Amino acid sequence: MLLKEKVIPKVFDRAEQELLFSYKAEKEKYEEIFYRFWTLKESYVKRSGQGMTAKLTDFAFQPESDPGWTEVPCTDEKVRAMQCKLKEKWILSVCMEKSQADERITTEKIVIREITTKEKEWMEHE
């Protein structure tokens, strides 16, 4: 068993696992879904300040099948999550308190626009 598969039950809730495993036959899509969930979880724990002490199965996300810069539903109703796919393999996820989201989302969109505009330059340096 791959390390990634060993951590799945410790990190993803049941619904997240079901969505992930529904793509098991499609290796690239499976990898993408795994990292979309992973980056959302990472962003969530950074936002909360709990780090890896947080129980990662206590909250869950429901990402769209193909992300643009879009909101991702979260079971924690106090959190607003946004995610986008940069190029073929990079995923950017941002979590913030909903109470602050309206003030910050405009700034976040501007930052995302700058990132996606500059990504071509970044890719040339890979």
C-alpha positions as CSV (number, residue, x, y, z in Angstrom):
1,M,0.0,0.0,0.0
2,L,1.3,3.4,-0.9
3,L,1.9,5.9,1.9
4,K,-0.7,8.2,0.3
5,E,-3.3,5.4,0.6
6,K,-2.4,4.8,4.3
7,V,-3.1,8.5,5.2
8,I,-6.5,8.7,3.4
9,P,-8.7,7.4,6.2
10,K,-6.9,9.6,8.7
11,V,-7.2,12.7,6.7
12,F,-10.4,12.5,4.5
13,D,-13.9,12.0,5.8
14,R,-16.2,9.3,4.3
15,A,-17.7,11.5,1.6
16,E,-14.3,12.8,0.5
17,Q,-13.0,9.2,0.4
18,E,-15.9,8.1,-1.8
19,L,-15.3,10.9,-4.3
20,L,-11.6,10.2,-4.3
21,F,-12.0,6.5,-4.8
22,S,-14.6,7.0,-7.6
23,Y,-11.6,8.2,-9.7
24,K,-9.3,5.2,-8.8
25,A,-9.3,3.9,-12.3
26,E,-8.2,7.3,-13.7
27,K,-4.7,7.8,-12.2
28,E,-4.3,11.5,-13.2
29,K,-7.8,12.5,-12.0
30,Y,-7.3,10.5,-8.8
31,E,-4.0,12.4,-8.1
32,E,-5.7,15.7,-8.8
33,I,-8.6,15.0,-6.5
34,F,-6.2,13.8,-3.7
35,Y,-4.2,17.0,-3.9
36,R,-7.3,19.2,-4.2
37,F,-8.5,17.8,-0.9
38,W,-5.0,17.9,0.6
39,T,-4.5,21.6,-0.1
40,L,-8.0,22.4,1.2
41,K,-7.2,20.6,4.5
42,E,-3.8,22.2,4.7
43,S,-5.3,25.7,4.1
44,Y,-8.0,25.0,6.7
45,V,-5.5,24.0,9.5
46,K,-3.3,27.0,8.7
47,R,-6.3,29.3,9.0
48,S,-7.3,27.8,12.3
49,G,-3.8,27.9,13.7
50,Q,-4.2,24.3,14.8
51,G,-1.7,22.8,12.4
52,M,-1.5,19.1,12.3
53,T,-3.0,18.8,15.8
54,A,-6.5,19.3,14.2
55,K,-8.5,16.1,13.6
56,L,-8.7,16.3,9.8
57,T,-11.8,14.2,9.5
58,D,-13.9,16.6,11.6
59,F,-14.4,18.9,8.6
60,A,-14.9,18.1,4.9
61,F,-15.0,19.8,1.5
62,Q,-17.0,19.2,-1.6
63,P,-15.0,20.5,-4.6
64,E,-16.4,20.9,-8.1
65,S,-15.1,18.4,-10.6
66,D,-13.0,21.0,-12.5
67,P,-12.0,24.0,-10.5
68,G,-11.8,27.5,-11.9
69,W,-11.4,30.1,-9.1
70,T,-14.5,28.9,-7.3
71,E,-15.9,28.5,-3.8
72,V,-15.7,25.1,-2.3
73,P,-18.4,24.1,0.2
74,C,-17.1,23.2,3.7
75,T,-18.9,21.4,6.5
76,D,-17.6,24.0,8.9
77,E,-20.1,26.8,8.3
78,K,-17.8,29.4,9.7
79,V,-15.3,28.9,6.9
80,R,-15.3,30.0,3.3
81,A,-13.0,28.0,1.0
82,M,-11.8,29.0,-2.5
83,Q,-9.8,26.9,-4.9
84,C,-8.3,27.1,-8.4
85,K,-6.2,24.9,-10.5
86,L,-3.0,26.5,-11.9
87,K,-1.8,25.0,-15.1
88,E,-2.0,21.2,-15.3
89,K,-0.8,20.2,-11.9
90,W,-0.8,23.1,-9.3
91,I,-3.7,23.6,-7.0
92,L,-4.2,26.8,-4.9
93,S,-6.6,26.6,-1.9
94,V,-7.5,29.4,0.4
95,C,-9.6,29.2,3.6
96,M,-10.8,32.2,5.6
97,E,-13.4,33.0,8.2
98,K,-16.8,33.8,6.6
99,S,-17.1,36.9,8.8
100,Q,-14.0,38.3,7.1
101,A,-14.5,36.8,3.7
102,D,-16.5,39.7,2.1
103,E,-13.8,42.2,3.0
104,R,-10.9,40.0,2.0
105,I,-12.3,38.2,-1.1
106,T,-11.8,41.2,-3.4
107,T,-8.2,41.3,-2.3
108,E,-7.9,37.5,-2.7
109,K,-9.3,37.7,-6.2
110,I,-6.8,40.3,-7.2
111,V,-3.9,38.2,-5.8
112,I,-5.2,35.2,-7.6
113,R,-5.4,37.1,-10.9
114,E,-1.8,38.2,-10.4
115,I,-0.7,34.6,-9.6
116,T,-2.5,33.1,-12.6
117,T,-1.2,35.9,-14.9
118,K,2.4,35.2,-13.8
119,E,2.1,31.4,-13.8
120,K,3.4,31.2,-17.4
121,E,6.6,33.0,-16.2
122,W,6.9,30.6,-13.3
123,M,6.4,27.5,-15.5
124,E,9.3,28.6,-17.7
125,H,11.6,28.5,-14.7
126,E,10.6,24.9,-13.7
